[in-house]
Amino acid sequence: MPTTPLERAIFAQGGQCFFCSRTLPKDEASVDHLVPTSQKGGNGDENLVACCKTLNGIFGQMTLKEKLRVILNQRGKFVCPNLPKTNAPAAPQEGRHLPPPKK
């Protein structure tokens, strides 16, 4: 049974990053508070997700609304900064096909 918050989040998320759905090796994983502790977010599992260390660093102290806005601003083509840089377009991540924002 997973015992640390990171292990529980990785398990609950099927081994994928919460934000980009990329397979998340444990050495590249970190715990992100959906609502940062600086904004009175708790340390319970309901407020914690596993995500890429890079994304966690980018999101920093952003509110959940700001984090979602970053993802939605990609207009359904969110690409994790951890993906290798290539000239070919990234393959879509299953389960992360976001519809364009309504106008």
VENDA-V587104 format. One record per residue. RES is the residue in one letter. PHI is phi as a letter, one per 40 degrees, with the letter a starting at -180 (none if undefined). OMEGA is omega as a letter, one per 40 degrees, with the letter a starting at -180 (none if undefined). Layout:
res: (RES:RES)
phi: (PHI:PHI)
omega: (OMEGA:OMEGA)
//
This chain:
res: (M:P:T:T:P:L:E:R:A:I:F:A:Q:G:G:Q:C:F:F:C:S:R:T:L:P:K:D:E:A:S:V:D:H:L:V:P:T:S:Q:K:G:G:N:G:D:E:N:L:V:A:C:C:K:T:L:N:G:I:F:G:Q:M:T:L:K:E:K:L:R:V:I:L:N:Q:R:G:K:F:V:C:P:N:L:P:K:T:N:A:P:A:A:P:Q:E:G:R:H:L:P:P:P:K:K)
phi: (none:c:b:c:d:c:c:c:c:c:c:c:c:g:g:b:c:c:c:b:g:c:d:b:c:d:c:b:c:a:c:b:c:d:b:d:c:c:b:g:c:c:b:c:d:c:b:b:b:c:a:c:d:c:c:c:c:c:c:f:c:c:c:d:c:c:c:c:c:d:c:c:c:c:f:g:b:c:b:c:c:c:c:c:c:b:c:c:c:c:c:c:c:d:g:b:c:c:c:c:c:c:c)
omega: (i:a:i:i:i:i:i:a:i:i:a:a:i:i:a:i:a:a:a:i:i:i:a:i:a:a:i:a:i:i:i:i:i:i:a:i:i:i:i:i:a:i:i:a:a:a:a:i:i:i:i:i:a:i:i:i:i:a:i:a:i:i:i:i:i:i:i:i:i:a:a:i:i:i:i:a:a:i:i:i:i:a:i:i:i:i:a:i:a:i:i:i:a:i:a:i:a:i:i:a:i:a:none)
//
